[in-house]
Every structure is written in structure tokens, then in C-alpha cells.
Amino acid sequence: MARQLPKIYVTRQLPEEALTPLRTCGTLSVWASDQAVSRETLLHELRDTGALLSMVTERIDDDLLDHAPQLRIVANMAVGYDNVDVPALTRRGVVLTNTPGVLTETTADLTFTLMLGIARRIGEGERRVRAGQWPVWSPFVFLGTDVHHATLGIIGLGRIGAAVARRARGFDMRVLYHNRARNKDAEEQLGCTWVDMDTLLGESDFVVVLVPLSPETRQLISTPQLKKMKPTAFLVNAARGPIVDPHALYAALRDKAIAGAALDVTDPEPLPADDPLLTLDNCLVVPHVGSASIATRTRMATLAAENIAAFLSGQRPPTPVNPEVL
Ligand code: GLV
């Protein structure tokens, strides 16, 4: 009797070229929308699913795993996996994979865009033009801050942080960073300088947050940290929303304790249209688009699918998060 192929459930529409390899190693079922699948539908689908290709919008926890007795692999289409309870998967012998590397340059581009955008008041300027309030050219009208030759402080200098630091060299910036473990490669190749957190906050013109979200980094930036920043400095969060305390940030921006903030990620997400942060001209917010280029999203989908295809054919998936279960 022919062996029954496992069901592979994909929680969002993906490029066909990414899905093709999955068609021969399982019975593919794809959520037919660009909107997130409901929890109820997801749990229902997981009753007989062997492999799940998920997004950051899905919470993968013990409750979900209780509904998924046949699940053997979760391929999360993101580099971050704070939406996944990794120990819960590991306890049950379920493999988790992510998509590191393929989104590094695209996310660094967006991080740099946020720095430039808030420093040169791009969101504010565009809003004024569209509202018919073009500020007539005048020597002191619509002045921003220079990014070139400024000091950049990167909290969390991993792959994406190093790609941001590389871009900063082209802008003749001085680059400081803070990591628990020193990144000697970045120091030698990119001229980055390790400093303690207080020095980074106190000396940087742009503080860029790029650490993963974990219990240790939740609200890493709150009132005491914002108070240490210069009143002329900008905060950029391109990592995860809950790393920055939104109430403390609102107060700091409102009181001009810092010059501005640019956020690709917020807490909560999506940010409601009536959130106080959106009343402030010195806050630039974009909707979690760090990796959102056509090429990069295709590469992420392909890598997530490759992880599943490799696992189901008995090979080691290329980018496991909990390799100990393999
Ligand atoms: C997106 O936020 C990711 O972690 O890849």
C-alpha cells in the first residue's frame, strides 16, 4: 500500500515557485487569503497536519500543539520567532525553523530608510504636501537633522545590525554598538566600537534597536533609557514592538525629551489609528515592512518551504532553531 503523504498547511498565500517543491512531498493545503487565518480555522486544520508553514502573526504555543497531534515541523517564515514557544515544541520533539540571512540586506535598507525618514521629516513633509500646506521654501523652514557624520548606536549587532553598520560607513558615521557578546568581526571589518548601554544611549544621535524579543529585552527601552538619550537624538525600532515601552516613548516624544522616533514595529500591532503616537509629527510609523520586498519575501517563502521539504524527505532542514530535536 502506498505511504500516505503528510498534510502540509501553509497559513498564507505564497509565490507558486516557493510552494512547488512542497507539492511532491505532502498534501498541500494553503489558506487562500492575504489576511491572517483565524485561530479557530488554524486549530481545525492542524488536527491532521504534519508540517506547518507559519507567519509571525500566528501564535504557536502549547494550546495549539495540543490540537496538532501529528505535527512534526513548524517552518516560521521570519527570522524572529517570538511568536513561537520554542521549549514547548522542543518538549514534544517538533522541529522549528526560521529564515535567517535571506532578509538581512532588505531589512537593513528599511532600517536606514527609517533613520533618514525621521531625520529629514519625510512623513511630516509628505502629509503637509498632500494636505495642501506646502511649506514655502525659506532658510529656516522644514529643517531636519543630518545623518551623515552623525553617531549611530546599534543595540543588537547581529547580521542585520552589521548590514546597517556597513551602510553607515558610506554616510561617514561613527558606529557604536552594544551586545552581550562582543562582535569582533564587526569591530575589525566595519570599525564598530563596543560600548556599555549607558554610553550608547548618551552618545548616539540615532539609537537603533535590533535585538530579538525575549523576556530580557521586553521594554528594554523605557523611561530611564529614553532619559539617557540626547534631546537631539532619534530612536529607531526595526526589531519587535514590545522592546520599546510605548507609553514612555509617547511621553518622551510629546515632551521633546528626544527628537523623534521611527518605528517599523509597534506594541500593539497593528497600531490602532487613534493611538496617541500617531498624533505626533516627530514619530514615523510604517506597518512592519522590514523584509517586504518582492525578491526577499520570495526568498523567505522558498527557504521556509525548503526546510519542510528537506525534513519530510529525511534530510536535515537548512535553518533549524532547535536542532537538538533532529
Ligand atoms: C520579521 O519581522 C522577521 O522576523 O522576519
Residues whose N, C-alpha, C, O or C-beta is under 5 A from the ligand:
A	BS01	GLV	M77 A78 V79 G80 A239
